[in-house]
Amino acid sequence: MKKLAGVLALSNDRSDTIAILQALIATLLIFSTMLFAAQAYAAAVTLSVTVQTSFSFTAVTNAGDQFPALTPGTYVWATTTLAVTTNDVSGWTVQLAGDNRATGNNLQSGVNSITDQTEWVPNAATSSPGNAVIRTGLTNSGNVLAFRVMTASTTNSSAFTSTSWWGTTDADGTAKFAGIASSTVQRTIGNAGTGSYSASQHLNTVIYYLNVSASQPTGTYTAPLTFTGVAT
């Protein structure tokens, strides 16, 4: 009986020991979980980048867009297509200047030249007129070289083409013309401001008017022009 009691006592001791160990392990697990939870930290970062301006600009007058042979007294037309592709959300401007204008008229042939319309002077605001006039208001009885920015051909509408500067339509009597400025005072002919951005290419057409009197000497006259596109 004593041996049996001893075995039972030993068994109970072992059970108690196992129970204590199990309780200790559970306590350690709970404590370690709490310890790791207390040691967890959160960290936040903010990424930042500045996207630079991308700007592509071309001005093209193809062979078919040049002036045809001019008979004095019958005005003719030529055109230049302006193309802008940019990611600039602030828009862009285009300036035009005549390289010959600093020393004389734009269209020159040796010592001879064709009269220019009064140089374009824009208003500071595109919502207010500059000094452009309708065709019948051109100087020198209309025997001049003049230009304007067309409205119907634009792909970005009034965002670039100011109807206050160039007229509300391209129709004769409404369309306004001005003379090409000198390269020493390049002047803005179109201003696409904030809100005009799109991923597509922007196209605009500049049209030139030309007429001469019967006394204009024959010859081939040339006028080098410079368009400058500027991201704003």
Summary of the structure (lengths in Angstrom):
residues: 232
radius of gyration: 40.0
end to end distance: 106.1
largest distance: 149.1
contacts: 637
relative contact order: 0.22
helix: 24%
strand: 29%
